[in-house]
Amino acid sequence: MLYGPRQIGKTTLVKEILKEHFGNEKVLSVSGDFAETKNIFSSQSLVVLENAVKGYDLLFIDEAQKIDQIGINLKILVDHFPNLKIIATGSSSFHLKEAF
């Protein structure tokens, strides 16, 4: 989890890390700005989450604080897909701390 003030380069940093260290892995990159992402990653449905991440090695969620129940959904992913690497970023530090 990477969080901090808006517009300081969190997304840029993660994209560089992904390029340099995870270039050979299949990465699912999504943003909490989009309704589709919010619907999937706030679902608390193992089937919905599995369908989203199936076949990927790493999940990158940008603007994670915009997704309802992101904490519990990330826990579901970690518990049920132990080989899936997850990186999440967000700009609302207080909300993210409460969510996790």
N, C-alpha and C positions, 0 to 999 in steps of 0.2 A: 504494500500500500504506500503510495507516494501522494502526499497532500501538502498544500501550501497556498500562499496568496495567488490571486489571479494573475495571469500574464507573466509568469516568471520563467517559463520554459519547461514545465513538467512534461507536457506531451512531446516536445522536441527531444528532451532527454531520453524518454522511454523509446521513442522511435529510433534514436541512435543506438541505444543498447540492444534493441531488437535486431537492427541491421548488423551490428558488430558481433553479437554473441549468440543470436538465435537464427541466423540466416538460413540454416539448413532445416529448420523446423517449420511445421505448418502452423501459422499464427492466425487466429481469429481476432480481428481488431474491430471493436464496436465503440459507439459513443452514447452516453446517457442523454445526449441532446435529442435523440430520435425516438419516436413513439414505438417503433418496432423493438428496439433494444429495451426500452422500459417495459414493454409487455412481456417479453421473454424473461428478462433477468429480475423481474419482480413477481414472477408467477408462483413460486414455491412448489412447482410441479416438477418432479424428477424426470418425467417423460419429456416435457418441454425443454428443460435444461439439457438433458442428454441429447436430444435432437439438435440443439444449437451447437454443442461442443464436440459432438461425435466426429472423430477423424482429425481433430486438432491436437497439437502438442502444447500450445500455449494460448491463453485467453488474455487479451489486453482490453480492459474496459476504461475508457476515458470519460471523465465527468461522471464518475460512479455515484457521487452524492445526489444526482438527479433521479436515481432509480429507487423507488419505494422498496423497503425491506431488503436492500442490497446486502446487508450483513448476514441475514439468515440464508439468503440464496447463495452467497459465496461459501458459507459453511456447508450447505448441501453439496455444492460442487466439490469442495475439498474432501468431504467425507466419502462421497461416492465415486470420485474420479481422482484417486491419489496420484496418478501419473500426470495429471493436467497441471501445468504451471499457470499461475494467475498473477497478472499485474493489474492493479487498479489505481487510477489517479483521480484527484478531485480538488476543487478549489475552496470548498467550504469546510475548513478544518473542524470547527465545532460540531457541525452536523455529522461529519464522518467519524469523529471520535465517539459520538453517541451511537452511531449505527453499528460500530464494531465493538 
